[in-house]
């Protein structure tokens, strides 16, 4: 009987990652001989004293446990021209190499909280090759509209509308493909916020607040948007397509009040009343209940009109400065009132992707 350890053409393999395909190649033409890593499997039914060093089932199990063998092929019998004795068949052990977690690369300014990726600026997301496809859920928040009113002692402005929001789930991201993420910026005075976009989903920027100047008189209506901009004095409010409409202005007891901006939490096409910004919409995609897209407060002669929950900026009171919407939340900017400050800018939006 030839000894595989003495025949160079049949030398034992030294590859520590030998799999059962390599094992099959070392059959060596022997009708009843089976080799693993160059060593012949012992056959209890046909013990031969002059065979090379033998390997038994326990040796194969030990090799599996030490990571020297990636798996025991259940199709080995089909690879050989002879059947494998039952005593050499070993049940598969649990995989030593479980399916890897997806690897995700991003560009832009992002915060990563475990499996949650928060885009604060536009960028890209790519699932690395040789990793599984990814199932995600998604929240888009657009930029908030800018508050109304110019820098004039005679100016009155409405609050900017909050950025619209879109939520979607069970979205598949394929490996090796870069996906563009667009985060909407906040609008400047009386201008709409930018849209946030991912795949086919779009959150619409909040409408800019309206303005009125007693000295001109120059008037600007609140603009339509994801949520509508609040009205400047004596003008029209903007309508919301994904959130509420802006509020109309009013003049209680001879004082001037700009209308509050609509919020993402409002009903599209339905106006809210008063000078405060409308509430935004809440989501738990980050694991914490959070509001986004609050409307900005309108300017007022007598009181500070609050921005809506979800990043809305406060309106100015009698010559004071309005507050900008909060970046990353899509809040509308506050409207001005009879001062040297113009309507405040809206806050930028965000795109949040949670890997399921």
Legacy VTK file of the C-alpha trace (Angstrom):
# vtk DataFile Version 3.0
C-alpha trace
ASCII
DATASET POLYDATA
POINTS 356 float
0.000 0.000 0.000
1.396 3.397 -0.895
1.914 5.937 1.839
0.560 9.412 0.941
3.084 10.985 3.278
5.923 9.569 1.096
4.465 10.345 -2.322
5.028 14.010 -3.335
2.068 13.918 -5.702
-0.060 12.812 -2.795
1.501 14.885 -0.047
-0.795 15.932 2.783
-2.237 19.416 2.546
-1.032 22.050 4.995
-3.943 24.425 4.427
-5.565 24.982 7.811
-8.784 26.052 6.060
-9.175 22.713 4.247
-12.796 22.018 3.448
-14.459 18.801 2.415
-13.846 19.493 -1.271
-10.115 19.268 -0.566
-10.808 16.147 1.467
-12.549 14.614 -1.536
-9.529 15.233 -3.770
-7.381 13.040 -1.537
-9.408 9.908 -2.162
-6.233 8.678 -3.933
-8.070 6.092 -6.026
-8.463 3.723 -3.076
-11.853 2.072 -3.223
-12.430 2.080 0.522
-9.991 4.767 1.732
-10.975 8.276 2.785
-8.503 11.001 3.662
-8.774 14.204 5.690
-5.781 16.598 5.664
-3.696 13.801 4.169
-4.582 11.300 6.890
-6.623 8.197 6.200
-9.936 7.792 7.968
-10.019 4.675 10.119
-12.511 2.042 9.044
-13.530 -0.052 12.067
-15.036 -2.677 9.741
-11.776 -3.190 7.833
-8.860 -2.528 10.165
-5.549 -2.739 8.358
-2.385 -2.736 10.353
-0.246 -1.222 7.595
-2.379 1.881 6.846
-1.012 5.389 7.537
-1.960 7.262 10.690
-5.730 7.268 10.960
-8.252 10.003 11.655
-11.574 9.266 13.278
-14.842 11.173 13.493
-13.820 12.898 16.711
-10.812 14.409 14.893
-13.113 15.963 12.312
-15.308 17.375 15.088
-12.257 18.818 16.802
-11.154 20.440 13.549
-14.581 21.996 13.142
-14.490 23.400 16.656
-11.024 24.881 16.101
-12.084 26.597 12.903
-9.861 24.459 10.661
-12.844 23.244 8.710
-15.532 25.694 7.637
-18.280 23.102 7.312
-18.879 19.388 6.851
-20.388 19.045 3.408
-23.582 17.041 3.351
-23.026 16.469 -0.377
-19.657 14.739 0.113
-21.136 11.375 -0.833
-22.058 12.825 -4.223
-18.495 14.083 -4.746
-16.956 10.619 -4.337
-17.407 7.581 -6.539
-17.974 5.383 -3.504
-20.384 5.677 -0.629
-19.248 6.963 2.758
-19.615 4.565 5.681
-22.242 5.766 8.139
-19.715 6.037 10.974
-17.926 8.835 9.084
-21.026 11.009 8.655
-21.052 13.837 11.181
-24.047 16.077 11.801
-23.327 19.723 10.861
-22.189 21.880 13.744
-23.463 25.441 14.214
-21.822 27.809 11.759
-18.492 29.161 12.939
-18.992 32.127 10.624
-22.500 33.575 11.107
-23.992 35.897 8.521
-22.104 39.196 8.913
-23.863 42.340 10.032
-24.361 44.877 7.248
-21.568 47.416 6.868
-22.788 50.894 5.949
-20.690 53.823 4.759
-21.935 57.426 4.790
-20.845 60.848 3.590
-22.111 64.187 4.849
-22.599 65.199 8.465
-24.217 62.351 10.360
-24.836 61.159 13.888
-24.881 57.396 14.447
-26.814 55.987 17.391
-26.478 52.229 17.187
-28.520 51.141 14.186
-29.899 54.681 13.650
-28.194 57.038 11.188
-29.184 60.718 11.383
-28.231 62.898 8.414
-27.856 66.567 9.339
-26.610 67.560 5.883
-26.916 66.072 2.432
-24.709 63.069 1.684
-24.815 59.423 0.641
-25.338 56.024 2.213
-23.794 52.845 0.803
-24.161 49.245 1.934
-20.781 47.537 1.514
-20.412 44.713 -0.959
-20.278 41.133 0.349
-22.671 41.997 3.162
-26.422 41.380 3.258
-28.975 43.738 1.757
-30.455 46.061 4.346
-34.053 46.627 5.391
-34.635 50.103 6.818
-37.305 52.482 7.941
-37.036 56.113 7.071
-38.049 59.551 8.324
-37.666 62.672 6.180
-38.072 66.150 7.646
-37.880 69.148 5.332
-36.431 72.551 6.159
-38.652 75.077 7.908
-39.831 78.278 6.261
-38.361 81.648 7.207
-40.336 84.032 9.392
-41.944 87.090 7.797
-41.327 90.803 8.134
-38.473 93.142 7.211
-36.090 94.967 9.510
-38.271 98.030 10.062
-39.934 99.747 12.953
-43.133 99.374 10.989
-42.816 95.689 10.023
-45.028 92.833 11.238
-44.434 89.249 10.156
-46.044 85.841 10.373
-44.219 82.706 11.483
-42.601 80.362 8.993
-44.287 77.031 8.358
-42.691 73.876 9.739
-41.050 71.449 7.347
-43.224 68.619 6.079
-42.500 65.058 7.192
-42.624 61.628 5.520
-42.256 58.237 7.223
-41.762 54.925 5.385
-40.782 51.393 6.402
-39.654 48.054 4.906
-37.359 49.692 2.369
-34.573 47.571 0.862
-31.100 49.013 0.258
-28.965 46.892 -2.070
-25.285 46.211 -1.536
-22.665 48.145 -3.455
-24.977 50.998 -4.407
-24.569 54.585 -3.218
-27.891 56.239 -2.393
-28.175 60.024 -2.379
-29.578 61.701 0.727
-30.839 65.279 0.418
-31.471 67.275 3.586
-33.530 70.439 3.168
-32.062 73.710 4.401
-34.031 76.285 6.366
-35.566 79.185 4.461
-34.376 82.759 4.913
-36.806 85.612 5.650
-40.172 84.949 3.969
-38.720 82.081 1.905
-39.664 78.413 1.844
-37.467 75.749 3.359
-35.779 73.158 1.174
-37.167 69.705 0.445
-35.639 66.571 1.972
-35.431 63.651 -0.467
-34.478 59.966 -0.339
-35.297 57.467 -3.077
-38.829 58.320 -4.266
-39.822 60.013 -0.994
-39.984 63.797 -0.583
-40.734 65.921 2.463
-41.789 69.411 1.338
-40.169 72.518 2.787
-42.218 74.756 5.063
-43.787 77.905 3.636
-42.243 81.291 4.324
-44.116 83.622 6.658
-45.917 86.681 5.303
-44.954 90.266 6.074
-46.494 93.717 6.297
-44.906 97.132 6.573
-47.088 100.011 7.780
-44.777 102.600 6.251
-44.754 101.279 2.656
-47.373 99.755 2.893
-45.720 96.607 1.538
-47.362 93.245 2.112
-46.390 89.653 1.445
-48.713 86.665 1.802
-47.681 83.580 3.722
-46.413 80.935 1.325
-47.683 77.438 0.654
-45.396 74.591 1.684
-45.158 71.362 3.622
-46.836 73.411 6.348
-48.142 76.855 5.457
-46.498 80.132 6.431
-48.353 82.419 8.817
-49.916 85.596 7.471
-48.394 89.013 7.787
-50.784 91.671 9.015
-53.914 91.927 6.827
-52.669 89.342 4.348
-53.262 85.690 3.459
-51.769 82.647 5.162
-50.084 79.828 3.246
-51.545 76.338 2.842
-49.858 73.138 3.974
-49.590 70.013 1.792
-48.216 67.678 4.476
-48.981 69.672 7.609
-51.336 72.426 8.739
-52.055 75.787 7.128
-50.620 78.994 8.514
-52.758 81.201 10.773
-54.290 84.518 9.797
-53.084 87.731 11.417
-55.253 89.774 13.743
-55.373 93.167 15.448
-56.827 92.864 18.943
-57.548 96.262 20.579
-55.456 98.144 18.080
-52.358 95.965 18.443
-50.742 94.011 15.625
-50.236 90.235 15.617
-48.734 88.184 12.802
-50.194 84.718 12.263
-48.375 81.649 13.546
-46.819 79.253 11.067
-48.477 75.924 10.359
-46.904 72.804 11.854
-46.278 69.282 10.630
-48.709 68.033 13.272
-51.590 69.937 11.726
-54.085 68.621 9.210
-53.289 69.563 5.594
-55.650 72.227 4.332
-56.870 73.183 7.812
-55.786 76.511 9.310
-54.972 76.984 12.949
-55.685 80.275 14.727
-53.637 82.705 16.762
-50.091 83.882 16.763
-48.370 80.811 18.198
-46.712 78.327 15.873
-48.553 75.072 15.371
-47.228 71.863 16.915
-45.009 69.543 14.894
-45.410 65.809 14.389
-43.932 63.162 16.691
-41.982 60.019 15.789
-40.053 57.353 17.719
-37.627 56.225 14.992
-34.622 57.136 17.171
-36.065 55.273 20.153
-37.173 58.536 21.800
-40.460 60.311 21.152
-39.442 63.446 19.243
-41.379 66.218 17.498
-40.353 67.686 14.154
-41.635 70.491 11.934
-43.067 72.946 14.474
-44.373 76.243 13.072
-42.780 79.583 13.896
-44.547 82.109 16.111
-45.859 85.344 14.594
-44.580 88.798 15.577
-46.649 90.607 18.220
-46.841 94.043 19.791
-47.751 92.706 23.221
-46.595 89.133 23.792
-43.976 86.640 22.690
-45.716 84.130 20.482
-44.207 80.697 20.992
-42.923 78.472 18.242
-44.621 75.111 17.902
-43.149 72.039 19.584
-40.763 70.483 17.090
-38.201 73.237 16.604
-40.421 76.242 15.817
-38.847 79.622 16.588
-40.543 82.249 18.758
-41.981 85.392 17.230
-40.600 88.805 18.196
-42.326 90.954 20.766
-42.447 94.719 20.215
-38.989 95.452 18.780
-37.255 92.313 20.047
-35.543 89.658 17.987
-37.407 86.630 16.651
-35.915 83.159 17.093
-34.724 80.946 14.269
-36.151 77.477 13.790
-34.043 74.641 15.215
-31.661 72.952 12.808
-32.189 69.225 12.410
-35.875 69.556 13.306
-37.286 71.601 10.428
-38.837 74.267 12.632
-40.260 77.459 11.119
-38.598 80.778 11.887
-40.295 83.406 14.066
-41.867 86.552 12.576
-40.595 90.036 13.374
-42.385 92.985 15.005
-41.492 96.690 14.704
-37.759 96.383 15.240
-34.409 96.248 13.560
-34.605 92.501 13.077
-36.039 90.769 10.052
-37.967 87.506 10.146
-35.794 84.668 11.454
-34.579 81.768 9.327
-36.184 78.360 9.429
-34.314 75.351 10.764
-32.783 72.733 8.506
-34.425 69.348 8.236
-33.046 65.845 8.620
-33.131 62.362 7.124
-33.131 59.521 9.627
-32.517 55.913 8.566
-32.940 53.050 11.006
-31.523 49.649 10.037
-34.015 46.937 10.935
LINES 1 357
356 0 1 2 3 4 5 6 7 8 9 10 11 12 13 14 15 16 17 18 19 20 21 22 23 24 25 26 27 28 29 30 31 32 33 34 35 36 37 38 39 40 41 42 43 44 45 46 47 48 49 50 51 52 53 54 55 56 57 58 59 60 61 62 63 64 65 66 67 68 69 70 71 72 73 74 75 76 77 78 79 80 81 82 83 84 85 86 87 88 89 90 91 92 93 94 95 96 97 98 99 100 101 102 103 104 105 106 107 108 109 110 111 112 113 114 115 116 117 118 119 120 121 122 123 124 125 126 127 128 129 130 131 132 133 134 135 136 137 138 139 140 141 142 143 144 145 146 147 148 149 150 151 152 153 154 155 156 157 158 159 160 161 162 163 164 165 166 167 168 169 170 171 172 173 174 175 176 177 178 179 180 181 182 183 184 185 186 187 188 189 190 191 192 193 194 195 196 197 198 199 200 201 202 203 204 205 206 207 208 209 210 211 212 213 214 215 216 217 218 219 220 221 222 223 224 225 226 227 228 229 230 231 232 233 234 235 236 237 238 239 240 241 242 243 244 245 246 247 248 249 250 251 252 253 254 255 256 257 258 259 260 261 262 263 264 265 266 267 268 269 270 271 272 273 274 275 276 277 278 279 280 281 282 283 284 285 286 287 288 289 290 291 292 293 294 295 296 297 298 299 300 301 302 303 304 305 306 307 308 309 310 311 312 313 314 315 316 317 318 319 320 321 322 323 324 325 326 327 328 329 330 331 332 333 334 335 336 337 338 339 340 341 342 343 344 345 346 347 348 349 350 351 352 353 354 355
